[in-house]
Amino acid sequence: MSIGTGLESLVDQTISIITNDGRNIVGVLKGFDQATNIILDESHERVYSTKEGVQQLVLGLYIIRGDNIGVVGELDEELDAHLDLSSLRAHPLKPVIH
């Protein structure tokens, strides 16, 4: 299965992207191209910390270059809605080193 086929089934659904620099961006997939550049709407970045809860920085309509994408995953919106992000603690992800 090609990446295009896999992403096509996720259009208009909420996804989570982990970038090569360790960022976690959540939003509604609106489109993508052959280079896996991705367009997200209603997006926000989740910033993790060991000292305080998860911060959510509003990004809105957002484009992520395909060469900066590490992982794309479907988000279970029902499960995500029940998470108390203010009580979650985690180390931020480190960047990918090539």
Salt bridges, closest charged atoms under 4 A:
ASP12 OD1 - LYS30 NZ 2.98
GLU45 OE1 - ARG23 NH2 3.02
ASP67 OD2 - ARG65 NH2 2.87
ASP80 OD2 - ARG46 NH2 2.69
